[in-house]
């Protein structure tokens, strides 16, 4: 049984380096390299990111912030390869709570529930003159 600091390569090609407890990644400042090209760093508990951490996926999507049992949870920043970025709150892996979605079109401020934008959000659209105007975003 693996205990303390070490490295482990898994059958799927993933590799973890950091603290272990009962054969599972467990402790601060662990590092995992995924066989599909991504990587994760942060605090691990019972084999999952838990606490503060960062993940970059093979498609260059990246997240930095809070984790709970391997899911985005708490305050964080999620950046997609297109450059679109969500800064705000997450719950159980989904945007949930106050946040700002930033894209080439502008900034959308509002409340999210279970990954969906709620009523009353506002959009600050970028115009060609680089000035901003405020619009109401319809509820999806």
Beta strands, then each sheet from edge to edge (+ up, - down):
strand 1: 4-9
strand 2: 15-21
strand 3: 24-25
strand 4: 27-33
strand 5: 39-45
strand 6: 48-56
strand 7: 62-68
strand 8: 71-79
strand 9: 85-91
strand 10: 94-103
strand 11: 106-113
strand 12: 116-117
strand 13: 122-126
strand 14: 132-136
sheet 1: 1+ 2- 3+
sheet 2: 1+ 2- 4+ 5- 6+ 7- 8+ 9- 10+ 11- 12+
sheet 3: 1+ 2- 4+ 5- 6+ 7- 8+ 9- 10+ 11- 13+ 14-
end
